[in-house]
Amino acid sequence: MFFMIQTFGNDAARSCWERRFRKGVPNDVMRVAYRKLMQINAAVSLDDLRVPPGNRLEALAGNRRGQHSVRVNDQWRVCFLWRDGNAVDVELVDYH
C-alpha cells in the first residue's frame, strides 16, 4: 500500500494510527480521528479532504502557518503539513 501520511508530529496521532487508545484522549475522539487519518492517507490531493464538508478543511495561521487541519469535533483537530502530495508532521491536537 502507498501511504500519503509520511510522518507523525506527535504520539497521539501515531497511537491513533496504530489503533492504540491513549490516556488523555477520549475513546470517541480516537475513533473519529482514526477515520480522519484514513481519509488523509487516501487523499491524492489536498482538495480530496474538502469532502465530506464535516472535515472543515482549513489552512491554519499564526504559529501553525503552513499547516492544514480537519476537524475531529469542536475541540480536537488533526493538523498536518501537505508537501508534494503527502501529509507530514501529522498531529492530533486539543485545539482549545
MDAnalysis code that builds the backbone (N, CA, C; Angstrom):
import MDAnalysis as mda
import numpy as np

u = mda.Universe.empty(288, n_residues=96, atom_resindex=np.repeat(np.arange(96), 3), trajectory=True)
u.add_TopologyAttr("name", ["N", "CA", "C"] * 96)
u.add_TopologyAttr("resid", np.arange(1, 97))
u.add_TopologyAttr("resname", ["MET", "PHE", "PHE", "MET", "ILE", "GLN", "THR", "PHE", "GLY", "ASN", "ASP", "ALA", "ALA", "ARG", "SER", "CYS", "TRP", "GLU", "ARG", "ARG", "PHE", "ARG", "LYS", "GLY", "VAL", "PRO", "ASN", "ASP", "VAL", "MET", "ARG", "VAL", "ALA", "TYR", "ARG", "LYS", "LEU", "MET", "GLN", "ILE", "ASN", "ALA", "ALA", "VAL", "SER", "LEU", "ASP", "ASP", "LEU", "ARG", "VAL", "PRO", "PRO", "GLY", "ASN", "ARG", "LEU", "GLU", "ALA", "LEU", "ALA", "GLY", "ASN", "ARG", "ARG", "GLY", "GLN", "HIS", "SER", "VAL", "ARG", "VAL", "ASN", "ASP", "GLN", "TRP", "ARG", "VAL", "CYS", "PHE", "LEU", "TRP", "ARG", "ASP", "GLY", "ASN", "ALA", "VAL", "ASP", "VAL", "GLU", "LEU", "VAL", "ASP", "TYR", "HIS"])
u.atoms.positions = np.array([
    [0.844, -1.182, 0.000],
    [0.000, 0.000, 0.000],
    [0.886, 1.240, 0.000],
    [0.473, 2.254, -0.721],
    [1.197, 3.516, -0.808],
    [0.618, 4.478, 0.217],
    [1.449, 4.980, 1.109],
    [0.965, 5.827, 2.190],
    [1.194, 7.296, 1.898],
    [0.153, 8.105, 2.078],
    [0.265, 9.549, 1.936],
    [0.740, 10.188, 3.236],
    [0.447, 9.548, 4.371],
    [0.974, 10.050, 5.643],
    [2.417, 9.570, 5.739],
    [3.328, 10.527, 5.764],
    [4.753, 10.193, 5.796],
    [5.327, 10.196, 7.207],
    [4.939, 11.196, 8.021],
    [5.479, 11.292, 9.380],
    [4.398, 11.771, 10.338],
    [4.588, 11.453, 11.601],
    [3.690, 11.915, 12.651],
    [4.410, 12.957, 13.489],
    [3.668, 13.989, 13.879],
    [4.240, 15.078, 14.659],
    [4.057, 14.920, 16.150],
    [3.185, 13.976, 16.558],
    [3.041, 13.729, 17.998],
    [2.608, 12.286, 18.253],
    [2.780, 11.879, 19.497],
    [2.470, 10.499, 19.877],
    [0.981, 10.194, 19.799],
    [0.139, 11.205, 20.021],
    [-1.307, 10.975, 19.970],
    [-1.726, 10.529, 18.573],
    [-1.211, 11.176, 17.540],
    [-1.554, 10.805, 16.164],
    [-1.010, 9.417, 15.827],
    [0.228, 9.148, 16.215],
    [0.814, 7.825, 15.940],
    [0.025, 6.730, 16.660],
    [-0.327, 6.953, 17.911],
    [-1.106, 5.963, 18.666],
    [-2.452, 5.720, 18.012],
    [-3.076, 6.781, 17.563],
    [-4.368, 6.662, 16.891],
    [-4.223, 5.827, 15.615],
    [-3.204, 6.119, 14.819],
    [-2.954, 5.394, 13.573],
    [-2.726, 3.906, 13.839],
    [-2.046, 3.621, 14.938],
    [-1.742, 2.237, 15.299],
    [-2.868, 1.586, 16.102],
    [-3.972, 2.308, 16.245],
    [-5.164, 1.827, 16.953],
    [-4.874, 1.504, 18.416],
    [-4.006, 2.307, 19.027],
    [-3.706, 2.174, 20.447],
    [-4.321, 3.371, 21.158],
    [-5.365, 3.132, 21.908],
    [-6.001, 4.216, 22.642],
    [-5.054, 4.703, 23.720],
    [-5.114, 5.998, 24.014],
    [-4.171, 6.552, 24.978],
    [-4.860, 7.429, 26.005],
    [-4.282, 7.453, 27.180],
    [-4.784, 8.269, 28.273],
    [-4.728, 9.744, 27.867],
    [-5.769, 10.477, 28.215],
    [-5.809, 11.900, 27.910],
    [-6.554, 12.237, 26.639],
    [-6.835, 11.216, 25.826],
    [-7.611, 11.425, 24.604],
    [-8.832, 10.516, 24.696],
    [-10.037, 11.100, 24.726],
    [-11.244, 10.276, 24.845],
    [-11.358, 9.243, 23.719],
    [-11.889, 8.075, 24.044],
    [-12.023, 6.999, 23.059],
    [-12.840, 7.415, 21.847],
    [-13.911, 8.201, 22.049],
    [-14.714, 8.626, 20.903],
    [-13.908, 9.539, 19.984],
    [-13.031, 10.352, 20.548],
    [-12.153, 11.207, 19.740],
    [-11.181, 10.337, 18.949],
    [-10.620, 9.328, 19.586],
    [-9.678, 8.438, 18.898],
    [-10.345, 7.717, 17.727],
    [-11.580, 7.283, 17.907],
    [-12.279, 6.578, 16.828],
    [-12.511, 7.489, 15.627],
    [-12.992, 8.704, 15.877],
    [-13.239, 9.646, 14.775],
    [-11.911, 10.078, 14.152],
    [-10.914, 10.338, 14.983],
    [-9.600, 10.755, 14.474],
    [-9.001, 9.675, 13.575],
    [-9.193, 8.421, 13.921],
    [-8.684, 7.337, 13.075],
    [-9.315, 7.408, 11.683],
    [-10.618, 7.654, 11.619],
    [-11.284, 7.792, 10.314],
    [-10.703, 8.967, 9.538],
    [-10.432, 10.071, 10.230],
    [-9.845, 11.247, 9.570],
    [-8.444, 10.922, 9.050],
    [-7.659, 10.190, 9.837],
    [-6.327, 9.794, 9.385],
    [-6.414, 8.902, 8.149],
    [-7.385, 8.008, 8.111],
    [-7.577, 7.152, 6.936],
    [-7.919, 7.994, 5.707],
    [-8.747, 9.029, 5.882],
    [-9.086, 9.914, 4.767],
    [-7.853, 10.663, 4.278],
    [-7.060, 11.171, 5.215],
    [-5.833, 11.879, 4.844],
    [-4.894, 10.930, 4.110],
    [-4.772, 9.727, 4.596],
    [-3.880, 8.753, 3.975],
    [-4.322, 8.386, 2.564],
    [-5.622, 8.403, 2.311],
    [-6.149, 8.044, 0.994],
    [-6.173, 9.218, 0.022],
    [-5.993, 10.425, 0.513],
    [-6.100, 11.620, -0.332],
    [-4.955, 11.681, -1.337],
    [-5.317, 11.974, -2.569],
    [-4.318, 12.165, -3.617],
    [-3.947, 13.640, -3.702],
    [-4.920, 14.494, -3.394],
    [-4.673, 15.937, -3.367],
    [-5.340, 16.518, -2.125],
    [-4.919, 17.699, -1.770],
    [-5.497, 18.368, -0.608],
    [-6.995, 18.586, -0.799],
    [-7.414, 18.843, -2.034],
    [-8.842, 19.050, -2.317],
    [-9.689, 17.823, -1.993],
    [-9.100, 16.644, -2.014],
    [-9.846, 15.427, -1.657],
    [-10.385, 15.495, -0.233],
    [-9.758, 16.304, 0.604],
    [-10.164, 16.385, 2.012],
    [-11.282, 17.398, 2.247],
    [-11.713, 18.071, 1.192],
    [-12.839, 19.008, 1.328],
    [-14.168, 18.266, 1.441],
    [-14.172, 17.000, 1.079],
    [-15.361, 16.160, 1.156],
    [-15.065, 15.049, 2.152],
    [-15.901, 14.791, 3.118],
    [-17.171, 15.464, 3.378],
    [-16.953, 16.846, 3.984],
    [-17.962, 17.727, 3.827],
    [-17.841, 19.085, 4.361],
    [-17.580, 19.117, 5.866],
    [-17.982, 18.071, 6.582],
    [-17.753, 17.999, 8.020],
    [-16.276, 17.983, 8.398],
    [-15.407, 17.683, 7.424],
    [-13.968, 17.754, 7.693],
    [-13.538, 19.176, 8.040],
    [-14.233, 20.140, 7.455],
    [-13.884, 21.550, 7.649],
    [-12.391, 21.781, 7.418],
    [-11.913, 21.326, 6.274],
    [-10.515, 21.535, 5.919],
    [-10.218, 23.020, 5.920],
    [-9.156, 23.407, 6.614],
    [-8.778, 24.815, 6.607],
    [-7.278, 24.982, 6.730],
    [-6.803, 26.065, 6.129],
    [-5.407, 26.469, 6.287],
    [-5.302, 27.200, 7.617],
    [-4.269, 26.894, 8.367],
    [-4.104, 27.493, 9.689],
    [-3.201, 28.718, 9.613],
    [-3.260, 29.532, 10.652],
    [-2.483, 30.772, 10.704],
    [-1.677, 30.810, 11.999],
    [-1.037, 31.917, 12.232],
    [-0.276, 32.102, 13.467],
    [0.903, 31.154, 13.544],
    [1.094, 30.553, 14.712],
    [2.240, 29.654, 14.883],
    [2.059, 28.327, 14.150],
    [0.905, 28.121, 13.546],
    [0.657, 26.918, 12.738],
    [0.547, 27.267, 11.254],
    [1.039, 28.426, 10.886],
    [1.006, 28.856, 9.483],
    [1.695, 27.799, 8.611],
    [1.061, 27.485, 7.488],
    [1.585, 26.462, 6.589],
    [0.941, 25.103, 6.806],
    [0.295, 24.938, 7.952],
    [-0.399, 23.686, 8.243],
    [-1.853, 23.778, 7.804],
    [-2.459, 22.615, 7.662],
    [-3.897, 22.489, 7.427],
    [-4.466, 21.648, 8.553],
    [-5.782, 21.719, 8.694],
    [-6.427, 20.871, 9.695],
    [-7.763, 20.373, 9.185],
    [-8.163, 19.231, 9.731],
    [-9.528, 18.732, 9.584],
    [-10.057, 18.546, 10.998],
    [-11.342, 18.802, 11.162],
    [-11.958, 18.736, 12.489],
    [-12.315, 17.310, 12.856],
    [-12.023, 16.970, 14.083],
    [-12.498, 15.717, 14.665],
    [-13.825, 16.005, 15.361],
    [-13.843, 17.090, 16.128],
    [-15.055, 17.626, 16.754],
    [-14.776, 19.100, 17.038],
    [-15.589, 19.735, 17.858],
    [-15.378, 21.159, 18.129],
    [-14.075, 21.435, 18.872],
    [-13.549, 20.447, 19.558],
    [-12.354, 20.638, 20.383],
    [-11.079, 20.078, 19.753],
    [-11.173, 18.971, 19.060],
    [-9.994, 18.261, 18.557],
    [-9.850, 18.400, 17.048],
    [-8.595, 18.469, 16.596],
    [-8.291, 18.541, 15.167],
    [-7.115, 17.632, 14.830],
    [-7.078, 17.244, 13.574],
    [-5.885, 16.614, 13.018],
    [-5.209, 17.692, 12.185],
    [-3.999, 18.068, 12.571],
    [-3.231, 19.111, 11.884],
    [-2.075, 18.452, 11.137],
    [-1.719, 19.038, 9.987],
    [-0.661, 18.442, 9.172],
    [-0.131, 19.450, 8.164],
    [1.044, 19.174, 7.662],
    [1.616, 19.898, 6.530],
    [1.371, 19.051, 5.293],
    [1.056, 19.695, 4.168],
    [0.856, 18.971, 2.910],
    [2.026, 19.321, 2.003],
    [2.867, 18.342, 1.727],
    [4.067, 18.567, 0.923],
    [4.160, 17.524, -0.183],
    [4.207, 18.001, -1.420],
    [4.401, 17.111, -2.575],
    [3.430, 15.937, -2.575],
    [2.171, 16.213, -2.246],
    [1.151, 15.173, -2.272],
    [1.152, 14.236, -1.084],
    [1.861, 14.615, -0.034],
    [1.931, 13.786, 1.169],
    [1.637, 14.610, 2.409],
    [1.091, 13.963, 3.411],
    [0.871, 14.604, 4.711],
    [2.077, 14.300, 5.591],
    [2.655, 15.351, 6.165],
    [3.807, 15.186, 7.052],
    [3.533, 15.882, 8.374],
    [4.237, 15.457, 9.400],
    [4.083, 16.020, 10.745],
    [2.620, 16.034, 11.188],
    [1.941, 14.921, 10.985],
    [0.521, 14.799, 11.322],
    [0.373, 14.738, 12.842],
    [-0.512, 15.585, 13.368],
    [-0.730, 15.673, 14.813],
    [-2.215, 15.572, 15.134],
    [-2.526, 14.970, 16.250],
    [-3.866, 15.008, 16.831],
    [-3.776, 15.966, 18.005],
    [-4.507, 17.082, 17.933],
    [-4.339, 18.124, 18.948],
    [-5.670, 18.572, 19.538],
    [-5.610, 18.864, 20.820],
    [-6.702, 19.527, 21.530],
    [-6.518, 21.001, 21.206],
    [-7.363, 21.517, 20.331],
    [-7.133, 22.835, 19.745],
    [-7.616, 23.976, 20.626],
    [-8.282, 23.675, 21.722],
    [-8.798, 24.759, 22.582],
    [-8.210, 24.683, 23.959],
])
